[in-house]
Each structure stands twice: as structure tokens, then as C-alpha cells.
Amino acid sequence: MKKELAEKILNETEVGYDLISQKFSQTRKHFWRGLEFIKDYCKESDNVLDWGCGNGRLLELLEEKNIQYRGADVSSELIDFAKQKYPKNIFSKIDPIKTNFAFENNFFNTIYSIAVFHHFPSKKYRQAVARELYEKTKNGGRIVITVWYLFQERYFKNILKNWLEKLSGKSNLDWNDCLISFTDNQGNRFQRFHHAFTKRELKKLFQDAGFEIEKCEIVDGRNILLVGKKPNKR
């Protein structure tokens, strides 16, 4: 994918989440059932980064733990919702284009990125973000990633449409990219970019960044969960 198109999609993702921020917060007040066990990947006193925190709902699982939490998201509207709901925690607005993050290297015991990476266009951009998250993870620390599993009946038609359009020269998206329709706060429908990961692709992305993969599996037929560990350096 060309850099200009990737940057356009990233900016549209930021705008799109602002557009659905109110509806998102109303329909996602609680964390997804079936993924609650990911709280066990952090412990007391850990430094934790929630990369793509949205309205901060991961804190529903973690707030009873004595952790040092940081949330970061591209949507200023969702950051505002998070600050209102969890005023004692730190939330930061991030630039959707930049892949160098204003956090200390080798600092976080656990980095969570829940339902984020499927919004990233271009292999090059995904690789850059994965490498940056590796740098921010402490030696021996872990990263916990989920992406939507889009190779299911509900979404496969969107992927197939892009395949057909690529074969006919009508699509500038990459293979296994697709557009999915959403409704904004005012009830208007618009298209949002998604990349359909396979387990193999997701695993390779974080292996190449330097993580040792501890788990990569489909959960409840809806999400791919990956857990990676940053090796202890001697």
C-alpha cells in the first residue's frame, strides 16, 4: 500500500472513532466476556500501557490491582470519556501517523493492545508499531494483543469484495484488507478500514519485532489473541 493512502486511512480512523465515540462508550461500558483472563498477565506494582485504550474499559478488569496504568488512544473524544470515568489514571492522545511513542524504552511490564492492530493499514506501518511496542516493553515483560477474527461468515463477504476489486484493478487496498460499515453518533453510516489477520500473520508480525510468542489462538471464534514475551537480555 502506498504511504499516502495508509496515512489517509489512519487519519480517517481517528476521525471515525471521534464520530462514534458516544455510541462506542454507551455500547462498550464493560469489557468483552471471554477475554477477562487477560488481566492475569499483569501483577501488583506493574507499569501497564493500554495502547488504543478507547474509553478506558480495560480498567474494569485492572482497577483493583495496584498498578501504574497509562492509557493512549488516537481519539480525543474517547480519551475525554476515559478521563471522566477514571479520573485518577493517566490518559494520552496519540498521533495516528507517528510510530515513535513518547514513553520510556524498556519501561512497561505489560502492554495491552485490544482490538487495535486490525485498523492499521500497510504491512510496513504494522511492523513499525510492533517494533516500537517491543522497545517500550521491559526485558521479561509481555505484550497482549487482540484483533478481530474477520475470516468468519459475518465479515468474509467484505474481504471477498476487496479480493474481487483487486483482481479487476479497482482497489488500492492490500490483500485481506476490507471496509466495514459503522454508524456514527448521529446515525449516519460510514466505512472503516480493517485488516483481516490470520494467526500465522499475527504471530510472525510480533516474532519479527523480537517477541517470543507464548500464545496465539482464536478465542470464541471472534478474536485472535496473541501473548508475547520480551526476552531477558544477558
matplotlib code that plots the C-alpha trace (Angstrom):
import matplotlib.pyplot as plt

x = [0.0, 1.3, 2.3, -0.2, -3.1, -2.0, -1.8, -5.2, -6.7, -5.0, -6.4, -9.8, -9.6, -9.0, -12.0, -14.1, -13.6, -14.4, -17.6, -18.7, -17.3, -20.6, -22.2, -19.0, -19.0, -22.7, -22.4, -18.9, -19.3, -17.9, -15.1, -15.7, -16.8, -14.5, -11.3, -11.4, -8.5, -6.0, -5.9, -3.7, -0.9, -0.1, 0.5, 0.7, 3.0, 3.5, 3.8, 1.0, 0.3, -3.1, -2.3, -5.6, -7.4, -10.7, -12.9, -10.6, -12.8, -9.8, -9.5, -12.7, -10.5, -7.4, -8.6, -8.4, -4.8, -2.2, -0.7, 0.8, -1.6, -1.2, -3.9, -3.3, -5.6, -6.0, -9.5, -9.6, -13.3, -12.8, -9.9, -12.3, -14.8, -11.9, -10.7, -14.3, -14.8, -11.3, -10.0, -7.2, -5.5, -3.3, -4.6, -2.8, -3.8, -1.6, -0.9, -2.2, 0.6, 3.7, 5.2, 7.6, 5.8, 6.6, 7.1, 10.4, 12.0, 12.2, 9.6, 6.3, 5.9, 2.7, 1.4, -2.2, -3.5, -7.1, -8.8, -6.4, -4.0, -6.7, -7.2, -3.6, -3.1, 0.1, 2.5, 5.2, 3.2, 2.2, 5.8, 6.9, 4.3, 5.1, 8.8, 8.1, 6.0, 8.8, 11.2, 8.7, 8.4, 10.7, 13.0, 10.9, 7.7, 4.7, 2.5, -1.1, -2.7, -6.2, -7.6, -10.9, -11.0, -12.6, -12.5, -15.9, -19.3, -20.3, -17.3, -15.9, -18.1, -16.2, -12.8, -14.1, -15.3, -11.8, -10.2, -12.5, -11.9, -8.1, -8.3, -10.1, -7.8, -10.4, -8.9, -5.7, -6.0, -3.8, -4.9, -7.0, -8.0, -11.6, -14.1, -16.8, -19.8, -20.4, -23.0, -21.8, -23.3, -25.9, -27.0, -25.1, -23.3, -19.7, -16.9, -14.0, -10.8, -9.9, -7.1, -8.1, -5.2, -4.6, -3.0, 0.2, 0.5, -0.1, 2.4, 5.1, 4.5, 5.4, 8.1, 9.9, 9.6, 11.6, 8.9, 8.9, 5.3, 3.7, 0.2, -1.6, -5.2, -8.7, -10.9, -14.7, -14.5, -14.4, -10.9, -7.3, -5.3, -1.6, 0.7, 4.4, 7.3, 10.3, 13.4, 15.6, 18.8, 22.0]
y = [0.0, 3.5, 5.7, 8.4, 6.0, 4.5, 7.9, 8.9, 5.7, 6.4, 9.9, 8.6, 6.1, 8.9, 10.9, 7.7, 6.9, 10.5, 10.2, 7.0, 7.9, 8.4, 5.3, 3.3, 4.3, 3.5, 0.0, -0.8, 0.1, -3.3, -5.4, -8.3, -11.5, -14.4, -12.3, -11.4, -13.8, -11.3, -9.4, -12.2, -11.0, -8.1, -8.1, -5.7, -2.7, -3.3, -0.5, -1.1, 0.5, 0.3, 1.1, 2.0, 2.4, 3.8, 4.8, 3.0, 0.0, -2.3, -0.7, -2.5, -5.6, -4.0, -1.2, -3.5, -4.2, -1.7, -0.9, 2.1, 2.5, 4.6, 4.7, 6.1, 6.5, 8.4, 9.6, 12.7, 12.2, 8.7, 10.0, 12.5, 9.7, 7.8, 10.7, 11.4, 7.7, 7.1, 10.5, 9.0, 7.4, 8.9, 9.1, 10.5, 11.5, 10.0, 10.9, 8.2, 8.7, 8.6, 5.3, 6.7, 6.9, 9.4, 6.7, 5.5, 2.4, -0.8, 0.5, -1.4, -4.8, -5.4, -3.7, -4.4, -3.5, -4.7, -4.6, -2.1, -3.6, -4.6, -0.9, -0.4, -0.2, -1.4, -4.1, -1.5, 0.5, -2.5, -3.6, -0.2, -0.1, -3.7, -2.8, 0.3, -1.6, -4.1, -1.2, 0.1, -3.4, -4.3, -7.2, -10.2, -8.2, -9.2, -7.9, -8.9, -8.3, -9.0, -8.4, -9.2, -12.6, -11.5, -14.8, -15.6, -15.6, -12.2, -10.4, -12.7, -11.0, -7.7, -9.4, -11.2, -7.9, -6.4, -9.5, -9.2, -5.5, -6.0, -8.7, -6.2, -3.3, -1.3, -1.5, 0.1, -1.7, -4.7, -8.3, -9.2, -5.6, -4.7, -1.9, -2.4, -0.2, 1.6, 4.1, 7.4, 9.3, 11.0, 7.7, 8.2, 5.2, 5.3, 2.8, 2.0, 0.2, -3.3, -5.7, -9.4, -11.2, -14.8, -16.4, -17.1, -13.4, -12.0, -14.4, -13.5, -9.8, -9.9, -12.6, -10.3, -7.5, -9.6, -11.2, -14.8, -16.0, -17.7, -18.0, -17.2, -18.6, -17.8, -17.0, -17.5, -17.5, -13.7, -12.6, -13.7, -13.4, -13.2, -13.1, -12.4, -12.1, -9.9, -12.0, -11.2, -9.8, -11.1]
z = [0.0, -0.8, 2.1, 1.2, 1.2, 4.5, 6.1, 4.8, 6.3, 9.7, 9.8, 8.8, 11.7, 14.1, 12.8, 12.7, 16.4, 17.3, 15.2, 17.1, 20.5, 22.2, 20.8, 21.5, 25.1, 25.5, 23.9, 25.4, 29.0, 30.1, 28.9, 26.5, 28.1, 27.3, 27.5, 31.2, 31.8, 30.2, 33.5, 34.8, 32.5, 34.9, 38.6, 41.6, 41.0, 37.3, 34.8, 32.3, 28.9, 27.4, 23.7, 22.0, 25.3, 23.9, 26.8, 29.3, 29.8, 30.3, 33.7, 34.7, 34.8, 36.3, 38.6, 41.7, 41.1, 42.4, 39.0, 37.3, 34.4, 31.2, 28.5, 25.0, 22.0, 18.8, 19.6, 21.7, 22.3, 23.7, 25.8, 27.3, 28.2, 29.8, 31.9, 33.1, 34.2, 35.6, 36.7, 38.9, 35.9, 33.1, 29.5, 26.5, 23.0, 20.3, 16.7, 14.4, 11.9, 14.2, 15.2, 17.8, 21.1, 23.9, 26.5, 28.0, 26.5, 28.4, 30.9, 30.8, 32.4, 30.3, 27.2, 26.1, 22.7, 22.4, 19.0, 17.6, 15.1, 12.6, 12.0, 10.8, 7.1, 5.3, 6.5, 6.9, 9.4, 11.4, 11.6, 12.8, 15.6, 16.7, 16.9, 18.9, 21.4, 21.7, 22.6, 25.3, 26.9, 29.8, 29.4, 30.5, 30.1, 28.0, 25.2, 25.0, 21.6, 20.3, 16.8, 15.3, 13.6, 10.3, 8.5, 9.7, 7.9, 9.2, 7.6, 4.9, 2.2, 2.9, 2.4, -0.8, -2.2, -1.9, -3.4, -6.5, -6.8, -6.6, -9.3, -11.5, -10.6, -8.7, -5.2, -3.9, -0.6, 0.2, 0.1, 3.2, 3.8, 3.8, 4.7, 7.3, 7.7, 11.0, 12.3, 13.9, 16.9, 14.6, 12.9, 9.7, 8.2, 7.0, 6.1, 8.3, 7.3, 8.7, 8.0, 8.3, 10.2, 10.1, 13.2, 11.2, 10.1, 13.6, 15.1, 12.5, 13.0, 16.7, 16.3, 13.8, 16.2, 18.7, 21.0, 21.9, 21.2, 24.2, 22.8, 19.5, 19.2, 18.2, 21.2, 21.0, 17.2, 17.2, 18.3, 17.7, 21.0, 21.0, 24.0, 23.5, 25.9, 25.5, 26.2, 29.2, 27.9, 29.4]

ax = plt.figure().add_subplot(projection="3d")
ax.plot(x, y, z, "-o")
ax.set_aspect("equal")
plt.show()
